[in-house]
Amino acid sequence: MFALVEIKPGFSSFDLVDDSTFQGTSVLKYDAKCFRATPGNFAFMQFPTDSSYSFQPSPFNGSTCWGTGTQGDVTTPANIGWHAYNTMSFANEFVFPVPAVDAPLRLHHTKHFITVDGAIVQSVPSPLPYGTMPVEWEFEWDLMPEDPDVDLVLSADGYESWLPKATISTGGTSLTSTAQIEPGSTLVVKAKAQPKDPSLPAVAMKQVTFLLGSSSLPGIAMNRTPQDLVVNGDDADLIFEQDRNAAYGLNSVDPFTVETPFGSFTEATSEVSSFDFGGYGEIMAVGITENDRMVYSRIKDPSATPGFPLPPVEGPLLLPKRVASSYIADSWKLDENSMLKQDDDDSDALPASMQNTHQGDALSLFEEYRGFIVKGSHVRTKPSEPDYFLEDEMNTDVSIAGIGRFANATNLKVRLLGNMDYLLTSRVINANHKGGVHNGNKYFVRMKLESGRQGTSEAVGGPGTPKFIDRIAIADDTRAGTWVSTIAHELGHTANLPHHGEGGFFTAKWGNLDQYSEACESPLKPEGVYSKGKVLLINPPSLTRHAALPYEEPNGVMVGGSCLENGVGGRFSGDADCIMRTPPQAFIPNIDGRRIVREWVTEPEGTSLCESRLGTRFEVNDPLPRYGDAAPGRGECARKVCVNDNHVHASYSQSACTLRRDTIRSCQ
């Protein structure tokens, strides 16, 4: 008297139109289509008499999917919630006659009715009482038994290597408009009918229907640009385009369903169009045999090896070719040596020689695969190298050189963004993550030229990972000859790299130069720490009195020295080859009785990252490093590099450093 019937995947779909009106005029209208392609759709059937059956579709309660909302003349993507409905409440409305004994066993019926506040009514009341919600229901089902002797096998040309792609456009065309943009890639899928027993003759289908399920990822890649918002919105990533499928003789039911007309077919062909670089879904086919039985498509057994064919197995054809637990194409994983990685993997690592333990770059494997639009081109990033995103508003030869020095020193893959590669209100570069696999936000860094900084550039908010960096401000009066090293240094602060120490330096003006190279030293920064006094200049650029010397510039001369505190290094301490150490213009010798001297010097610019705290000896006969070892917790920069905002870093300690500095006598 009853049966619990399993509805095969692909048969269950919901359509919804929700129209709110005021005085007979639509003010807000939602349209959506949900395709349910998951196993486990059941319907409860009863047989009240020998000649009737009752069919109760699976209840659904608040299911949601993507559709559109229209208010006035504006239509935008929207996540639509469905009205809850339980067919058990209306069991008597779903009683129908069974087919005659000599008729095909096919249960195809429709049911239409209206409910107001859960009760069935003959029509929508007029006027409608305030606060009531009339819902018009239209049910249709088409059930028939399977044919146990026939297979409908799906295959696709180039399936092993096919990747979803999108068209990058600067236009304003929507996927829902009549002016359809071109897909980035397409996949031709065939359904072929064949007997399960190879010795039997070929079989034919009356009709073949292709059913497609698709993701609806925002935009076309991980970074959402203003163009993407207009062009693609949040529409389905994979669809059946009507014109393309008409070329194969198929009729379009909707963007996810195409079918042959009734006839006789041993094979049918469809074409799936991709509009997203990370789109994923699945396709299946349903055939009706000439004896009015249903055939649900099967696929090649994934465990089959070349030369040893196995019977096809149940299941949809996953798009792209992938394992069911992943949204990523197998072919890309294979190319990137990532077949065993999960979609949330973030194991990007710097070279082992750096002894760096800050794994990852805050991008999941899926996000690396879906990729980014960078200056008008799409790039799938590599899961083997940490990525760093930067907008270089300077865009000069020196900024490009400084960025290159930073990239070479840190081994980070620097991606230079255009000003249309992100939303103006956010620095999140993987904001387009809904529907994908997301480990957390990844931020890009902005670098710009600024005036009024008195020669001092700054990574505002650093040192830290990119999330905490408001901007890199490069002083427009940066000292000549130091632009490249300054830019590389400030970029280092955005990758969690501190100075080798704090203090141990000051800027000063030298005036009243006499024939003995004595000058009056007037400290400028830090203010109020060091007093004015006479000093002895050694090897200055010019000894000609009244000459325009470089140390007479408004921002003065950068002078460095060692710290009075034992075991503490200042700004210029540590390895001189490291980009996190900026060379001074002059130094105070680290020798008793010689601290009245200011020796003009040209020290090397750092081009790499240090691996220890040890200070550099600039000359063979130096008894000690000129500025000492890096401060405790500083130096060892290669180990500190991190661009993953998911890592939590403690603030770097700042050991006090008082400069070893003497003067000959006071001066005016």
N, C-alpha and C positions, 0 to 999 in steps of 0.2 A: 504493500500500500504506500510505500514511500521510498525515496532514493536520495542519496547525497551525491550530487554530480560534480565532478571536477571539471572546471572550465579551463581549457588549455590556455597557456599564456598567449596574449595577442588578441583575445576575443573581447576583452573588457575595456571600454573607453567611456569617458564622460564628457558631455558638452554642456556648457552653462552660458546663459545670457541673463544677466541681472540688471534690470532697468528701473532706476528710480525716477519717478515723474512728479511734476508739480503742475497742477492745473492742466493736465493733459500733455505737458511738454517734458521730454526726457532731459534730466539735469545731470545724471551720472549713470553711465552704462558700462557694465563689465562683460567681456567676452572671453571665454577660455575653452580649451580642449585639453583634456587629460587622457593620455594613453597609458593604460595599466598593462604592462608587459611582464608582470612578475608571476611566478607559479603560485598556486594556492588560492585561486579564485574559485569559490564554491557557490553552488546554488542548491537550495533545498526544494525537492520536488515531492508532491503527494499525488495520489490517484484516488480521488473521492469516489469515482465510479469506474466501471470497465471502459468507458468511452470518454473520460475526461482526465485532465491533469491540472495541477496548480503549480505555478513556477514562481519562486520567490528569489529574485536577484539578491546577491550579497548586500547586506546593509553597508552604508558608508556614512562616516560621521566626521564632517569637517575636513575632508581631504583637500589639499591645496595644490595648485600648479600655476604655471605662468600663463598669463593672458594679457589683455589690454584693458585699460580704463579710458573712457571717453567722457570728457566734460567740456561742453560747448563744442568748439572745433578742434580741441587738442586731444590727441590720443597718445598715451604713454604706456610702457610695459607695467604690469602690475601682478602681484601675487594674489590669486583669487582663491577664496575659501568657499567650499561647497556647503549647500544646505544639508543638514543631517537628515537622514531618511532611513526608516526601518520598514521594509516591506511586510514584516510579520504583522504590522498594525492593519494592513489592508489585504490580508490573505485572500478574502473572497473576491477581490477585484482581479485576481490573477488566475482564474479558472478558465481553461480552454479545452476544446475537443481534441482528442488524439487523432492522428491520421487513420484512415481506413486500413484494414488488414492488408489489402492488395496495393496500397499507396506507398510511395517512398517514406521512410521513417525520418521525417524532417519537421522540427518544431520551430516554426517561424511565425511569430505573432508580434503585435504592437499593443500598447496600452497607453491611453491618454486620460489624464484627469487633473483636476485642480484642487489644491488644498489651501485652506485659510486657517492659520493657527492649528495645523495638524488635523483638521477635519475636512473630508471631501465635500466639495460643493459643486453644483451644476455650472455655475458661472461666477466670475469675479463680481462681488457686490458693488453696487454703484448707488450712492457714493460710498467709497471705501472708508470704513471706520478708522479713525486716527490710530496709528501704531500697529495696525495689522499688516501681515506680510503674506500676500497671495503668491503661491508658487504653482506654476504650470509644469506638470511632469509629462514626459514623453519617453516611454520605455520601448525598446525594440530588442529582440533576441532572435538568433538564428542558430539552432542546434541540430546537429546530425551526427550519426555514429561515424567512427573512423573506419577507413578501409585497411584491414590488417595485411593486405598483400602488396601494397604499393608504397614506395618512398618518393618523396619530393625533395630532392637534394639541392641545397644552396651552394653556390660557389661564386667567386668574384675574380675578375681579371686583375692581376697585380696585387692581390689581397695581402700577400706576405710583406710587402714593402710600402703599402699605401699609408699616407699620413694625412690627417685633416689639415686644411689650410683655409685662409681667408683672403679676400681681396682688400688691399689697403687703399682706401679711397679718401679723398678730401671733400667729396661731394656731400649732399644732404639727402641721399636716397634711403628710404626705409625698406626693410625686407617685406613689410606689409603693404607697400605701395605698388602701383601698377608698373612703375619703372624699376624693375628688379636689377640689383647689382649682380655682377658675375660671381660665381663661386670661386673659391681659391683652388679647390680640387674636387673631382668627382670620382665615383666608384661604380662600375657596371656590375650588377649582381644578376645572376641567372638562377632560375629554378627549373630543374629538369626532373620529369616524372620517369620512374623506372620501376620494374617489378622487383620485389624482394628476392624472388627466385630468378637468377640470371638466365635460366633456360626457357623462361616464359617469354612470349612476344611483348613488344613495347606497349605501353599503356598511354592513354590520352586523358586530358582533363577538359571538362566543360568550361571551367573558369579557374584562373589563378589570381589570387589577391596578395599583394605585398604590403606588409605592415612594418612601420618604422617607429622606433622609440629614440628620442634624442635628448641630450643635455640642453640646457638653456643658460650657458655661462654668459655673464655680462661682457659686453664689448667683444673684441676679437682676440685679445692677448691679455697678459697679466696687468699691464699698465693701461688704464682707461684714459683715452684722450678725448677732447671735445668732439673730434670728428667721429670717433667710434660711437659715442653716445647718440649722435644723430643718425649715423648710417646703420648701425646694428642693434642698438638698444639691448634688450634682453630676450630677443627672439630665439627660436630654436636654432641650434647650431647645424643640424643635419635635416634636410627636407627632400621630398620628391618634387622637383620643379615640373610644372605641368608640361611645358613645351618640350623639355628633354625627354620625358617619358612618353609623350604623344608620338615621338619618332619611333618608339618601339611598339606602337599600337596599343598603348595602355590608356585607360580612362582615369582621370584624376578625381578622387573622391574628396580629398583634402591634402594638405602638405605632408601627411604621414601615411596616406593610403592611396595606392594605385592598383588597378585591376584590369585584366583583359576583358573584352566583351565575351559573351557566351559564344562558344564555338568548340573547336577541337584542337588541343595544344599538347604537345609532348614537352615543350620548353617555353618559358617566358623570360623576358629580360626587362630589368628596371635600372634606373640610374639614380644614385644618391648624390646630392650636392652638399658640399661642406662650406660653411661660412664662419668658421672659427678655427684657430690654430691648435686648440685643445679639445675640440668637440668629440664627444663619444656617444655611443648608443648601441642599438642592436636592430637587426632586421630579421624578419621571418616571413614565410609565405604559407598560404592556405590554398589548397586545391580542392575542387569538387570533381569527383570522378564521373564517368559516364553512367554509373549505376547509382548516382546521387549519394555518394559517401564522401566523407571529408578526409583529406590527407594533410597532416601538419608537417611542415618542412623539417628536415634533418640536415646535419652538417657532417663534413668529413671528421672522422675520429681524430682528435688532436694527438692521440698517442700513436697513430699510425706512422710507420717509417717508410721512406721511399723503397718501392719494390715489394712491399709487404702490405697490401691494402687491407683495411678492415671495414666491416659494415658501417654505414653512417649511424650517427647517434643523435638522440634528441637534443634540442637546444637551439637558441638563436645564433645567428652569425654576428659575433661581436664586432663592433666598429670603433676604432680600427682593430686589426688583429691584435688581441691582447688576452691576458688571463682574466677570468671573471672578477677577481679581487682587485684589479687595477684598471685605471682609466688611461694608461699610457701604452702606446704602440710598442709591441715586442721588438719591432725592427729598430726603433730609436734606442731602446734599452740595450739591445745587442751592440749597436754602434758605440754606445757610451760605456760599455763594460758594466752594465747595471742590471743585468737580468735577475739577480737575486735580491735586489733592493725593493722595499715597499714604497708606495707613492708618497709617504711622508718622510722619506729618508732625507737627511741633511748632513751628509758625512763629508762634504767638501773639505779638503785638507791642504795645507801649505806643505812645501817640500820637507821631507823628514830632517834634512840638515838644519832646519830652523828650530827644531825641538819645540814646536808650537803645539799647544794642546787645546786651542780655542777652535773646536771643530765647527764647520758649517758656516753658512752666510745668511741664514734666516729664510732661505727659499726651500720649499719642499721639492722633491724630485718631480712631482707633477708640474709645479710652477716653472722649473727649469725647462721642462719639456714643452709646455705651452708657449713659453717664451715672451718676448717683449718687442714692442715697436720702438726702434731707436733711429731717430732722424729719418723717418720714412721707410725704413727697411725692417723686416722681421728677423729676429735672431733667437734661436733656441740656445739657451746658455748651457754650459757644460757642468755636470754634477761633480766633476773632478777638480774644479778650481773655484775658490771663493770669488764671488762677483761684488764689485763696488760700483755704484752708480753716482755720477757726478754731472752737474750742470755747470759748465765753464762759461760764465757770462763775460769773461775777459776775452777769450778766444784770440790770443796773440801768440806770436812765436815763443815768447818766454813762458807763457802759461802752458802751452803744449809741451815744451821742454821740461818744465817743472813736474807736470803730470806724468810724463814718461819716466823721469827719475824716481818719482814715488812708486810707480807701478813696478819698475825694475827692482827697486830695493825691497819691496814688501811681497813681491810675487802675487799680488792681487790682480784680477782681471778687471781693469777699469773700463766702464761703459759710459761714454760721453753722450748725454741726452740733449735733444733739441728742446726748444721752449714750448713745443706742442706735444711732448711725450708724457705729460702728466696733467692732473687737475691743478688749477692755480691755488686751490684752497688746501692742498695736502702735499706732503713730501713722501707719502707712502707710494712706493713704486709697484707693489703687487696688490693694489686695492681691489682688483678685479677677481676676487677669490671665491665669491659665492658659487656653490655647486662644484667646486674643485676640492683640492686637498691643501690645507693652509696650516702652517706651523706658527704663524705670527707675522706681523707687519715688518716689511723691510723698507728702510728709508734711504732716500738719496740725499746728496749734499750739494749745496749751492756755493759757488765761489764767485766773488765779485770784487771790483776795484772800488776803494772808498777813499775819500779825501778827509783831511783834518785829523789824521791818525798820528802825525808827527813821527813818521818812519816806522811805526810799530804795527805789524800785521798780527792777526789773531784768528784762531778757530774758535768762534764764540760758542761757549758751552763745553769746550774740550779741556783736557783730553777725555775722550770717550768714544763710544760707537756712534754711527751716523744719526741715530734717533735723537741724540742729545745735542747735536750741533746745529745751532740756529743758522749759521752761515760761516763761510771763510771770508774774512775781510782783509784784502791785500792793500796795504797802504800805497797810495799813488805816488808818495815820495820815498819809496823804498830805495835804499842805498844802491847806487849804480854798481853793476857787476854782481849783485846778490839776488836778483829776481828769481832765478831758477831755483837756487837753494832755499830761498824763503818760501816759495810755493810748495816745494816738496816737503819742507819741514812742517808747514801748517797743515797740509794734507795728512801728514803722519799723526797729528793730534786727533783727526777724525777716525783713526783706526786704532784708538786706545793707546797711543804712544805718548808718554810724558817727556818733559825735558830730562836730561841726565841729573839735574839738580836745580834748585831754585836759589837765587841770590848769587854772590860771587862775581857780580858785574855792576857797572854803572856807566852812564853816558856823561861826557863832560866837554866843555869848551876850553881850548887852550889859547890864551892871549898874552900880550906883553912879552913876546918872544925876544930874547936878547942874543948877543953874539955867542954866548956860552950854551945856547939851546935850552936855557932855562925858560920856563913858561909858567904863567899863572893858571892853575887848573881850577875851573869852576864847575863842580858837579851839577848835573841837570836832573837826572833820574837815577835812583828813586829820590824823591824830594825830601830834604831835611835829614838825610842819613849821614852824608859825608860833608866835611867842611872844605872851604877853599884853601889852596896852598900852592907854594912853589914846587915844581917838579922838574926833573931833568929828562929831556926828550932824547931818545937814541934812534938814529936812522929815520927821522921823519921824512916825508916825501920831498920837502924843500926846506933849506935852511936860510933862504933869502928872506930877510926881514921885510915885512909888509906885503909879502906875496899872498895871493889868494889860496890859502891852504885848504885841503879837503876837511880838516878838522875845525874849520871856521863855519861849516854849514850850520843851519838853524838847529838841527837835531843833535849836533855835537858828534863826538867820537865814542864808539863802543869800546870800553876798556874792561879787560878781564883779569882775573887773578885767582889765587887759591884761597881756601877758607881757613879762618883761624881755628874753627872747631875741628878737632881731630877726627879723621875718618869720614868727613862729610865733603861731598863734591858740590860745586856750584854749576851754573848754567853751561860753562865751557868744559866741564870735566868729562871724563870717560874717553871713549874711542873717537878720535877725530874723523874717522871714515864714516861715521853714522850720520844720517840725515837729521837726526834729532839733536845734533849739536851744531850751533851756528858759530862760525869763527868770529872772534872780535877783530877790531882793527889794530889794537895795541894791547900789550899785556904788562903786568907788574911781575917782575922776577920773583920766584919763590925761594929767595935766599936772603938771610939776615943782612941788613946793611944795604941792600940793593932795592928796597921797596920804595925808594924815592924816584926810581926810574920808571919811565913809560916808554917801552920799546915798540916802535912801529914794526909790524910784522905782517907777512902774508901767509896765512895758514890754509891748508887744503879744505875744500868744501866736501862735506860728506856725500857719498853716493850710494851707500849700502846701509844695512842695519847691523848694529853691534850684537855680539853674542855673549858678551861678558860686561862686568862693571869696570874693567881695568882701564886706567888712563893711558893716554898716548905720550910717549917721549918723542918730542919733535926733533931733537938733535942727539947724536950719539953720546956726547959728553954731558947731557943733562943728568944731574944726580937724581932728580925726581921727576915724575910727570909734571908738566907745566901747570896743570890745573887739578891734579889728583884724580882718584878714581871716582866713578859716579856715586851719587848718594845712595844710601841703603834703600832697597826697593826700586831703584832706578837702573838705567842701563839694561843690558840683556834684551834689547828691543825686539830682536827677532822672535823671542818667545812670547812677546806681549801683543803682537798684531791680532786684532779682532774686529770684524765688521758684522758680527752676528748680534743683533739687539736682544736676542733671547738669553744671552749670557749676562749674568749680573757681576759687575766689577766693583770692588771697594775703591774709594777715593785714594789716590796716591798720597802717601805721607809727604810732608814738606819739612825736611830737616833744616834747622836754622843755619845760615851760612853768612858769616861776617867777613868781609873782604880784608885780606892782609894788605894794608895800604899805609904808606908813610909819605910825608912831604918834607921839603927842605926847611921851609919856614912859612909863615902866613904871608898872604899877599892881598892887595886891594883889587 
